[in-house]
Amino acid sequence: EYGVMDSDILEAAIDARPDVVSIKTYQDQYTVLHTGIMHAAPDRVIISAINANPDALDIVNRRDDNPLWQAVRSCMAEGVLMAALHANPKAVKRKKNSVYQVFESEVNILELAVRHSAPVSFLVAVIQQYPEFLLENESGFSQWSLPLLHRMIRLQTHLDVLEEAIKAQPSILKMKDFRGETPLCFAARDQPRKDLFKLLLRYGPDMVDIPDSMGFTPLRAIMGLDKMENLLDAIKETKSISMSMVPSMDCSKRRFCSFFFNVVARRVDRAMVKKGSTRTGIPLDIWWNIFGMLCEDDLAGMSKFSYICIMLKSRALFS
């Protein structure tokens, strides 16, 4: 605890009496492993304790943490985590109540490791040995409970981990969050990176046409010019769909402004109509503000059909 003992002496003591590793303190119910992890003991000492008494990994303290959970939370080195992973499968499979998600009863070690940015090799090893962890809690998702692949995307987990997860359980590409979003649609809103889009489209090209609960496909859900270009480039490079399905691909950047005007305005209008707030959806003063944001270049970049539609819409609203 106080770091005054030489590592060689500690290892010798553990080798001489492996049973001392499982002895608990009176107040917090900490074993030697808990204490060593909490006070950042040398990795070799912790690994020695794990190898000497693997059963100690399954002993919980007063906070209901076993040493493996505490090691993940403490961001221990890769060697310690890998030693614990291979030493006691029972400790790895243990679940506990989440302190992060109010409405989720339990989480597993993989989700905890993702949250705490565990080393890539450890995450990959857990996925390879326990692929079923990826499918746990696959029903009843809420705002506080995302599918694990969605959470990996949000936390910007390394792409190698994402790819390993998809290979281990391809069905996770079909899982949707509480808004009905597939991983691609979720990435379009949350982490619109081209490399991420390419990975998801490589293994799930059909996701580009799957809408969320509001009826928006990834192309409709994405916001911002740069984000849209990332997704379109990824679609083009992975050849997921025919480019004739993306009429805005050949548009100039100036015409993207009018495209997003239509997308955003229609989305807000439909949402408000669905809620029954007004007959036309968007209040008239907001429509005036939206039209006021357009400039001559935006209107010039539109097709004649789009321009006529907007004019008819404005006349119907303001007549």
N, C-alpha and C positions, 0 to 999 in steps of 0.2 A: 504493500500500500504506500509506503513512504519512499520506495525506490532506492533504498540504501544497501540492498543485498546484491552481490555480484550474480550475473546470469548463470555462471557455471555452478555456483552453490545452489541456486534455485532449481536448476535442472537436476542436480544430484539429489536434492531433497525429494523432488517429484518422482524420480526413478526409484528411490529407496522406499517410498511410501505412496504409491499411486492413489490409495484410498483418501488421502488428505485433500485431494482435488475436489471431492464432493462434499466436504464439511462446510456447513453454512455458518455465517455470522448470526448472532442472536437478533439484532435489530432489523436489518434489511434482508436477511435470508440470502446473503451473497455467498456463492461458492468462490473458490480460488480463481476459477475462470472469470466469473463476474467481476471480481476485484481487479484482476490483471487487465481485463479489457477496459474497465472504467478508468484505471490509472495509467493506461498506455504502457503496459509492461513490454519489454522487448518481444518481438514476434516469435523468436525462437523459444522463449519461455512458454508463451501461450500455446504454440504448436506442440511443444513437449508435453504440456498438461493435457491437451486434447488426445494425443496419441497414447498417453499413459492411462487415461480413464475416459474413454469415449462416452460412457453412460452419463457423465457429468453434464454433457451438452443438453440433456433433456430435463435438467433440474431448473425449476423456475424460482425467481426471487419474489419478493413481496409485490412487485409491480407486474407479476405474471410474465416476465421476460425470461427466456432461457438464454444461455450465453451466445448462441448463434444470432438471435434477434438483436441482442445488445451489440454484438460485433458489427452487424450490418448498420445499425443506427449510429455507431461510433465511427463508421467509415474506416474500418480496419483494413490492413493491407491484404492484397490478393492471396498471399500464401496462407494467412490465417483463415480466411473465408473458405478457400478450397480445402484446407485440412478439415475444417468443421463439416463441410458439405459431404465429404467422402467417409467421415468417421461414424456418423450416426444418422441413418435415414429417418428414424423416428423423430428426431429433433427437427429435421428439415420439413417433414410433413405436418408439423404442428401448426395449428392456426390459433389466432387470438382475436379478441375484440379490437376493432380499429379505434384509435384515438383521433383519427383524422376525419372519418366519415360518420356522421351522426346516424344515418339511416342504413348503414351497412353493418351486418352483424359480425362478420369475420373477414380477415384477409390472410393471405399466405405469404411465405417468405419471398416469393418472386415479386409480388407487388411491392412489398416493403423495400426490396433491393432496388427496384426501379425508382421508387420515390427518393431514395437516398443516393442515387447515382453510383451504385456499386460498380466495380470493375467489369469491363465487357466480358472478359473470360469467365468470370463467375456467373454472370447473367446467362451466357450461352450454355455453360455447364448445367445450370439449373433447368433450363428449357429442354436440353437434350435428355436429362435424366427424369424429369417430371413434366412432360408436355401437358399433362392434365391440368396443371396449374393455370394454363392459359384459358381454360374453358370454365373455370369456377365462377360462380356468381353471374352466369350468363343471362339470367332473367331478372326482371325487377330493377333495372337500372334507373337511377334518378339523377338529379343535378349533382348530387354528391357522390355518385357511384357510376363511373364510366367503365366500359369494357377495357380489359387490360391493354389491348393494342391501341385503343384510342388514348389511353393514359400515357403510353410510351411515346405516341406522336406528340402529345401536348408537352411532355417533359423533355423532348428532343433527345430521346434515347438513341444511341449509336445505331446506324443503319444495319450494321452486321447483326445486332441483336434483333432488330425488326425482321430481317430476312430469315434468321434462324427460327423465329417464332412462327412466321408464315409457313415455312417449310414443315415445321413440326405439327402445326394444326392449321391446314389451309382454310378450314371452316371459319376461322376468326375474321376473315375478310368479309363474311356475310353478316357478322354481328353488327347491330345498330345500337346507338346510344338512346337516351331518353327523348331526343328530338328526331329519331328515326334516321340518323345520319350514318352512312357507311364510313369506313376509315378514310376513303378518298374524299368524301364530302366533308368530313370532319377536318381533314388536313387542309382542304381548300379554305375553310374559315379560320382555322387556328394556326397552322404552320405551313403556309404556302411556299414550300421550297421545291425547286425543280427536281433535285435528286430524290426527294421523298416521293414526289408524284411518279417518277419513273419506276421506282421500286414497287409501289402499289399497283401501277398499271401493268407491270410485267407479270405479276401473279394474279391480278384480278382485272383484266381489261373490260369486263362487263360492268364494272362499278361506275364507269363514266356515264351510263344511262340510267342508273338507279337513283330515284329522287328521295328526298327526305320526307318527313311527315307533312311539310308544307307544300310539297310538290316541286321543290327546286332540285335540279341536278347539280353536280359539282360546278359545271360551267355557269349556272345561274346563281349559285350560292356564293361564288367567289367575289370578292370586292377589291377594287383597286387595279389600275392598269398593269403594274409590274406583276402582280399576283396572277392576273389573267394570262399574261404572256408566258409565265412559268408553266402553267397548266397546259396551255395550248402547245408549247414546245415539247413538253413531255409526251403529250398525246401523239404529236407528229413523229417523234423519235421512236416511240414504242409501237407505232402503227396500230394503236388499239382500235380505232374506228376510222371509217372513211372520212377524208377531209371534207367531203361534200356536206357532212353533218354539222360542220362548224362554219357557217357562212361568214362569221366575223374574222376568220383567219386571214383573209386577204385584204382586210380593211387597213387603212392607214391609222397611225396613232391618233390622229385628229378625230377620226370617225369612231374610235373607241369611246370618246366622251359622250357622244349621242347614244351609243349602245348602252352605256352604264346609266345614263339618264332614264332610258326606257325600263331597264331592269329594276333599278331602285324604285322608281315611281310606281311601277306595276306591283312590285312586292309589297310596298307600304299600303297601296290602295286596296289590294286583295285582303291583306291582313285586317285592315280596318273595316272593310265590308263584312268580313267573316265575323268580326266581333259585333257587328250591328251598330256601330257608333253613328254613322250617317248614311244617307242613301247612296252617295257617290264615293264613300270611303274617305279619301283625303279631304279635309276642309278646304274651302275655296281660297282662304288666305295663304295656306301652305302651297297650294298649286301655283298661286301667283308668285310666291317666293322661288319655287322650282323653275318656273319659266324665266324668272328674272336672272337666274344664274346662267342661262344659256347665252352664248354670244353668236355672232354671225358665222364664225368658223364652225361652230357646232352644227348649226342649221345647214351650212353649205356642205358639210360632210355627210349629211343624211341622204338616204335614197328619197326619191319623190314620194314613194309610198309611205315611208315613215313620217315625212314632213306633213303629208296630207292627214295622216292619222292623228298627229298631235294637234293640228289645226282643228280638225273635227272634234277632238276631245275638248279642246279649249272652248269652242263655240257651244258645245253641249253643256259645259259647266257654267259658262258665264253669260249665256243668253238670258 
